Amino acid sequence: MKNLRVVFITGLSGSGKSNAIKCFEDLGFFCVDNLPTALLPKFTELCTQSGSEISKVAIGIDVRERGFFKNFLEVLDEIKKENKGGSIIDGIRLERETLSELRKRADKIIDTTNYNVHQLKEVLTKYYLELEGKRLTISFISFGYKYGIPYDVDLIFDVRFIQNPNFVKELKPLKGNDKMVMDYILKFMETKAFLEKLRDFLKFLIPMYEKEGKSYLTIGIGCTGGRHRSVAVSEILKDYLKMNGYSINIRHRDIDL
């Protein structure tokens, strides 16, 4: 059975629980809001079964959910009663009392009083990314424009301006991840200049995405047929970002077409 990381999110009404859950979704957590307590053991069991791709979950808990606090059933009933007919102040007071024991056991308490939704996301992202020691996961997809643009990308760069190895007899049957093809495109000054500027651009941009809380970034690199230039450029950028500590996935969509 694999390890499963579970984060419970709760707090006073209006404290930003829903926004926190959205933030955890961006951090790659599988999120569930208001899961009935009775289903929690079965839910975690399913997540830890062999074949499940879920490794971390965030569960939003509403303090008014019946059965969550065994010792507070009567108080919960009272809260529901007060929320129907009592004052807002009374409801807040009772909700604070109900949460007091859970507050003592919490690993992380965040006062959201003066946070807007963006500031809350920044705080959660910084804390949990640092806690996990993880960085943004970057995926490259090389493709050929004549087969269409991939729909699941965040950024696209067109490298059709680079000299085409397809018109060089000995290079045509090769692929962009062959050394001879890479050496060929790197002979040209425009290729070197483009790669230098693109590295600088990514060096600036990627930390901005991380600050915003983005967990995954997909970059499309396109040439005419998706066999030579886009493949070679994707591989070069992959090696560069790997050296800078990023987790990289790469797929050459049209390399064999």
WORAZI-V144757 format. One record per pair of residues at least 12 apart in sequence whose C-alpha atoms are under 8 Angstrom apart, sorted by the first residue. I is the first residue (numbers start at 1). J is the second residue. If there is no record, write none. Layout:
i:I j:J
i:I j:J
//
This chain:
i:1 j:48
i:1 j:49
i:1 j:50
i:2 j:48
i:2 j:49
i:2 j:50
i:3 j:48
i:3 j:55
i:4 j:44
i:4 j:47
i:4 j:48
i:4 j:54
i:4 j:55
i:4 j:56
i:4 j:57
i:5 j:55
i:5 j:56
i:5 j:57
i:6 j:56
i:6 j:57
i:6 j:58
i:6 j:59
i:7 j:56
i:7 j:57
i:7 j:58
i:7 j:59
i:8 j:58
i:8 j:59
i:8 j:60
i:8 j:61
i:9 j:21
i:9 j:58
i:9 j:59
i:9 j:60
i:9 j:61
i:10 j:60
i:10 j:61
i:10 j:62
i:10 j:63
i:11 j:62
i:11 j:63
i:11 j:99
i:12 j:63
i:12 j:92
i:12 j:95
i:12 j:96
i:13 j:92
i:15 j:112
i:15 j:113
i:16 j:112
i:16 j:117
i:17 j:60
i:18 j:60
i:19 j:117
i:19 j:120
i:19 j:121
i:20 j:120
i:20 j:121
i:20 j:124
i:21 j:33
i:21 j:58
i:21 j:59
i:21 j:60
i:23 j:121
i:23 j:124
i:23 j:125
i:23 j:213
i:24 j:58
i:24 j:124
i:24 j:125
i:26 j:213
i:26 j:214
i:26 j:215
i:27 j:125
i:27 j:129
i:27 j:213
i:27 j:214
i:27 j:215
i:28 j:56
i:28 j:215
i:29 j:55
i:29 j:56
i:29 j:57
i:29 j:58
i:30 j:54
i:30 j:56
i:30 j:57
i:30 j:58
i:31 j:57
i:31 j:58
i:31 j:59
i:31 j:60
i:32 j:57
i:32 j:58
i:32 j:59
i:32 j:60
i:33 j:59
i:33 j:60
i:33 j:61
i:34 j:59
i:34 j:60
i:34 j:61
i:34 j:62
i:34 j:65
i:35 j:59
i:35 j:60
i:35 j:61
i:36 j:65
i:37 j:67
i:37 j:68
i:63 j:76
i:63 j:95
i:63 j:98
i:63 j:99
i:64 j:76
i:64 j:79
i:64 j:80
i:72 j:98
i:75 j:94
i:75 j:98
i:76 j:98
i:79 j:91
i:79 j:94
i:79 j:95
i:121 j:212
i:121 j:213
i:122 j:211
i:122 j:212
i:122 j:213
i:125 j:211
i:125 j:212
i:125 j:213
i:126 j:211
i:126 j:213
i:135 j:210
i:135 j:215
i:135 j:246
i:135 j:247
i:136 j:206
i:136 j:210
i:136 j:214
i:136 j:215
i:136 j:216
i:136 j:217
i:136 j:246
i:136 j:247
i:137 j:215
i:137 j:216
i:137 j:217
i:137 j:246
i:137 j:247
i:137 j:248
i:137 j:249
i:138 j:216
i:138 j:217
i:138 j:218
i:138 j:219
i:138 j:246
i:138 j:247
i:138 j:248
i:138 j:249
i:139 j:216
i:139 j:217
i:139 j:218
i:139 j:219
i:139 j:248
i:139 j:249
i:139 j:250
i:139 j:251
i:140 j:218
i:140 j:219
i:140 j:220
i:140 j:221
i:140 j:234
i:140 j:238
i:140 j:248
i:140 j:249
i:140 j:250
i:140 j:251
i:141 j:218
i:141 j:219
i:141 j:220
i:141 j:221
i:141 j:234
i:141 j:250
i:141 j:251
i:141 j:252
i:141 j:253
i:142 j:220
i:142 j:221
i:142 j:222
i:142 j:226
i:142 j:230
i:142 j:231
i:142 j:234
i:142 j:251
i:142 j:252
i:142 j:253
i:142 j:254
i:143 j:220
i:143 j:221
i:143 j:222
i:143 j:223
i:143 j:225
i:143 j:226
i:143 j:227
i:143 j:230
i:143 j:231
i:143 j:252
i:143 j:253
i:143 j:254
i:143 j:255
i:144 j:222
i:144 j:223
i:144 j:224
i:144 j:225
i:144 j:226
i:144 j:227
i:144 j:230
i:144 j:254
i:145 j:222
i:145 j:223
i:145 j:224
i:145 j:225
i:145 j:226
i:146 j:224
i:146 j:225
i:147 j:225
i:147 j:254
i:150 j:220
i:152 j:218
i:153 j:217
i:153 j:218
i:153 j:219
i:153 j:220
i:154 j:217
i:154 j:218
i:154 j:219
i:154 j:220
i:155 j:218
i:155 j:219
i:155 j:220
i:156 j:219
i:156 j:220
i:156 j:221
i:156 j:222
i:157 j:219
i:157 j:220
i:157 j:221
i:157 j:222
i:158 j:221
i:158 j:222
i:158 j:223
i:159 j:221
i:159 j:222
i:159 j:223
i:159 j:229
i:159 j:230
i:160 j:222
i:160 j:223
i:160 j:224
i:160 j:229
i:162 j:185
i:162 j:190
i:162 j:191
i:162 j:229
i:163 j:185
i:163 j:188
i:164 j:185
i:164 j:228
i:164 j:229
i:165 j:181
i:165 j:184
i:165 j:185
i:165 j:228
i:165 j:229
i:166 j:228
i:174 j:228
i:175 j:227
i:175 j:228
i:175 j:231
i:175 j:255
i:176 j:227
i:176 j:228
i:176 j:229
i:176 j:230
i:176 j:231
i:176 j:232
i:177 j:228
i:177 j:231
i:177 j:232
i:177 j:235
i:181 j:228
i:181 j:232
i:182 j:232
i:185 j:229
i:195 j:233
i:199 j:237
i:221 j:233
i:221 j:234
i:225 j:254
i:225 j:255
i:225 j:257
i:226 j:252
i:226 j:253
i:226 j:254
i:226 j:255
i:227 j:254
i:227 j:255
i:227 j:256
i:227 j:257
i:228 j:255
i:231 j:252
i:231 j:255
i:234 j:250
i:235 j:250
i:238 j:250
//
